[in-house]
Amino acid sequence: MMKHKKIAQVLSTAVILILGAIAQAQQTTFGEVFVVQASDRQPTVTIGGTVVPYKEVTLAAQLPGRVKYLAGIEGDSFNKDDLLVAIDETELLAKRSAAYAQLSSAQAQLRNADVQYSRELWSPQSKSSPGGMGMPAMMDNIFTRPAEDMFGGRDRGAERSADLYASSTRIEEARNAMLRAQSEIQAIDAKLRDAKSVAPFNGVIVNKMIEVGDTVQPGQPLLKFADITWLQVEVDIPARLVTGLQEMMVLKKAAVFDDYAEPVDVRIAQIYPMADARRHTIKVKLDVPQGVSQPGMYAKVQIPDTSEASVRGTLPVVPSTAIRYRGSLPVVYVQNAEGKAELRLIREGRTLENGMVTVLSGLAPGDKVYANPCLLYTSDAADDDTIVWFSVVGG
């Protein structure tokens, strides 16, 4: 019995010592704070952007009709001039056949008019009888024409000129009919070309908006086609940051991607000449190395801030572990004069090689922040909303 009591006392003592050690350890990590320091590095601003293809086009329907052919689905690759979408052209082909028939008729009329003109030129009808057959024609030749010649009642030169003019007019009408038929054929051929959408360059289908059998109208998007061999990051930056940028400028280790672990270099490919009228930002495109990320992914780019307010060289820096996020907003927990944690919103700058992060606003050198805050709810937190913040090493 005494032996069991001794064992119980030993165990109790051990538990007390362990709990005391744990409490001491918690007290030590709870008090871990970091005094905000100043950095002499060039300040930067983190701007979010989207990865986009180097080239992307939206192919739209040029005429109404039913889709009869679709080359593939998203991700399928095609070479330049490959057929991607075809719209049923049965009606157009019928109109084309009718136009060719009109052209043949116009050509026949032109040939006939040429023959009539040549005949009038070499054998004028004005020298012949006014026309007719049988007895009337014979009487004209015996009595009428000699009387007209004797008394001057007929101007054969004027008649010949009128006949030649009428023949030339028929030639012009036939020629115009032929030109109209040829123009109609050309218009139909253009529509037949518009009924087929071909790849404008080597690339892939990135978004398919129709299916075979769908009826489309002019202007309706069919699919998006892009060249993803090379990618770019598209960002909208404040106008004040543009002064420190120029095309072909390389930003070292300035871009971070959701699907790529390491920061990469990016090169400024294009700076738009005009600002957005609503957001008052300027669009900038940056070239991305091959093999990094894919279209549509989110990227963060560190843009150098060369404005007068940022060239002071005294940006605060804090450990990256001190920054937490409320939604997409970066925050830190500052130790106030009473030793309690206060939530403070900051503007995050650039991540440095030593694991530190520059802070553009919200902190000043000398402020105290918790280096690695984790939330601990006390037993009575539900009653008075008390939140104790402590630091967990490596957590």
Residue, then its C-alpha position, 0 to 999 in steps of 0.5 A: m500500500m505504501k509502495h502505491k502511494k509513493i508511486a502516485q506521489v512520484l507521478s504527481t510530481a512528474v505531471i506538475l513538472i511537465l505542466g510547469a515546463i509547458a507553461q514556461a515554454q508557452q510563456t517564452t513563445f508568447g512573448e516573442v516579438f520582432v522590432v521593425q527595422a528599416s531597409d535601404r533597398q529600393p522600394t517596390v509595390t506588389i501588383g496582382g496580374t493575370v497570365v495571358p497568351y502572347k497572342e489570342v483571337t476570338l473567331a466570330a461568325q461572319l454570316p448566319g447559318r448552322v455549324k456543320y464542322l468543328a475541328g476540336i475541343e479546348g487544348d487541341s493544337f492546330n497549324k496556321d490555315d487549318l480549318l477550325v469551324a465551318i458553317d453550312e453553305t448549301e444556300l450559298l452554293a445554290k445562289r452561286s450556281a444561279a449567278y453563273a447561269q446569269l453570267s452565261s446569259a449575259q455573255a450570250q447577249l453580249r455576243n448577239a449584240d456584237v453581231q448585230y452591231s457588226r451587221e449594222l456597221w457593214s450592212p445598214q438596215s437603213k438601205s433596206s426596206p422598212g421591213g415586212m414580207g410579201m406584197p407590202a414589202m414589194m410595194d415599198n420597194i416599187f413605190t415608197r422608197p423611190a418616192e422618198d428618194m425623189f422628194g427627200g422624205r427620208d434621211r438615211g444617214a440619221e437612220r443609220s446613226a440611230d441604228l448604230y447607237a441602238s446596237s451599241t446600247r445593247i452591247e453596253e447593256a449586255r456587258n453591264a449584265m455580265l459585270r453584275a453577274q460577275s460581281e454577284i459571284q465574287a460576293i458569294d465567293a467571299k461569303l463562302r470564304d467567311a463560312k469557314s474559320v481557319a487558324p490565323f497562326n499556330g496555336v491551340i483552342v482555349n475556349k470553345m463556345i459552340e457545338v456542331g448543329d448550333t445556329v449562329q448569327p453574324g458577330q456571334p463568338l465561335l471560339k478563342f484561339a491562342d498561341i501559348t508558346w510564349l506567355q505574358v503577365e498583364v497587370d494594371i499599375p498606378a500611373r505614378l509607377v510607370t515613370g520608373l519603367q521602360e520597355m525591354m527592362v528586366l525585373k529580376k526575380a520580380a514575379v511569383f506564380d500560383d503554380y510555380a514555386e520560385p520567383v522568376d525574371v520578367r521583361i517589360a514587353q509593352i506599356y500602354p500609352m493611355a490610362d484606363a478611364r475608369r480605374h485610372t491605371i495603366k496596363v503593362k504586359l511583361d514577358v514570362p520565361q518559357g515553361v513557367s505557369q499557364p494562361g489564366m493563372y494569378a501572378k504577383v509582380q514586384i514593380p519598382d517604386t521610384s516616386e519621390a515619397s518612396v525613395r527615402g530608403t527607410l522602408p520598414v521590414v518584417p519577417s514574412t511569417a509575421i504577415r497574415y491575411r484576412g481574405s486578400l488583405p495583409v495584416v500584422y499583429v502589433q504589440n501595443a504599449e500595454g503588451k496586447a496584440e492589435l490588428r493592423l492592416i499593411r501594404e505589402g512590398r517585396t519579399l527579400e532573399n533573407g525571408m524579410v518583407t518590405v512594408l509600404s505603409g502601416l508600420a514604422p521602424g521601431d514598432k513591435v510585431y509578433a514574429n509568427p502569430c497564431l490564435l489561441y482562444t482562452s476558456d472565457a474568450a466566448d464571453d468577453d471576446t478576449i484573444v490571446w496571441f502567441s508565437v509558435v516557433g516553426g508553426 
